[in-house]
Amino acid sequence: MQTAKQLSVSLVNKPGRLADLLTALAKEKVNFQALCVMDSGGRGMVRFVPESPESAIAVLEQMNVRYEINDVLLADLPNQPGGFRHLCERLAVEHLNIDYAYCSFNGTGKTKGSGVSAVIRVNDLAKAQRIIGVTVNGRHRRLPMRRPVKVAVG
């Protein structure tokens, strides 16, 4: 698990705006570790973790595009059912709130236990690092799990 710089850009939700942004980044050979695009009314929110934040920032400034920088966690997860759930439970037990999260599937998915990275924005980055990175003799210590919360629908 490591921390990384994530850039967030709000774009007008019109055809070609995302393609223009990605083209400009590609011309400068900016590669991504993760990318997420979501609709937010008349605008689209693009969040990405570039391999070189400095290069990405230079491109955005050259394009005169406003951006926000946030520190996020990059956590490798097992590519199996419940892998992300387990991480969420570990954070919940310690009263850490996940502001948002998205995953990047780097592998082919054929090998169980590899190829997934979660990008996570939490309310306390340092505490989350300690919680996720807890090891005993080189192995992750199992933290107590919180019981699932029953949500009444109606």
Number of C-alpha atoms within 10 A of each C-alpha: 13 11 15 18 19 23 21 19 18 19 18 15 16 10 8 10 13 17 10 12 17 12 13 16 20 14 9 12 13 19 16 16 18 20 17 15 14 12 13 12 9 9 14 18 18 18 21 22 24 21 17 15 19 12 15 23 20 13 19 18 11 10 12 9 13 12 15 12 15 13 16 21 24 24 20 19 20 16 19 13 8 11 14 20 10 14 15 17 18 19 22 14 14 15 13 18 14 15 9 10 15 14 19 17 15 12 12 9 13 9 11 9 13 17 17 22 23 20 27 21 20 19 13 12 16 11 15 22 17 10 19 18 15 14 12 9 6 7 9 12 13 10 15 10 14 12 8 7 6 6 6 5 4 3
